């Protein structure tokens, strides 16, 4: 597998990586549809909030995996190539994730 830098704002992923990320997003999408159904059926507030919290946790897990992959590939490759500006980009990304 040929590795690519993120400096072009694209990232080639293996078929396995794409499948894993898309499967996670599909599960999250299903959770969101479930919450919508709960709202439409007048479910109790705390029950909806518990499900909403589960979606937040699932998105956080998705973000952690994607961030770890980004650091291991894009960031490392750019630093090795002398593109230290990727560190500033990473810091900004982390600040956005920690809002």
Helices and strands as residue ranges (DSSP letters): G 6-8, H 15-40, H 45-70, I 71-75, H 76-80, H 85-97
